[in-house]
Amino acid sequence: MPPLSEAEAREALRALPGWVLEKGAIAKVFSFKNFYETMAFVNAVAFIAHREDHHPDLEVGYKACRVRYRTHAIGGLSQNDLICAAKVEKLL
């Protein structure tokens, strides 16, 4: 399966507020009040990743977490990335 085209990705991102397209991936920074809330979010994302067997790159800080999805096997963005991003959105 080939990666989504840039046009397909941009169209799909209309349904994912705050997510941006960057070099064949989608990413979003989520902000929180404190470290505890950040880690609770990270653990919830980890649960989704485990259940979906699709794992994002996470950058975790004290009051923020950057989530980045890309399907390495196809070298770009897949529908699965968009589905998982939508599930992460529903956490909030």
C-alpha angles and dihedrals in degrees: 000000000000121000119263115272119247090252092052091047094049091049092050092048090063086079093049109065115210096013115123133200115238127169098326094322140085123229142176135182115224117200127207141183096247147349094275092058091045092053093046088055092047091052091049090050089049090054091052090047092051093047093047094038088227117114128202128207108253129199109193127196135165097277104009145052125198113208119198126183126195130147104234094190091066098030096240148029123334135184087255090062090055093046092051092046089053090052090051089051090057091059090076 
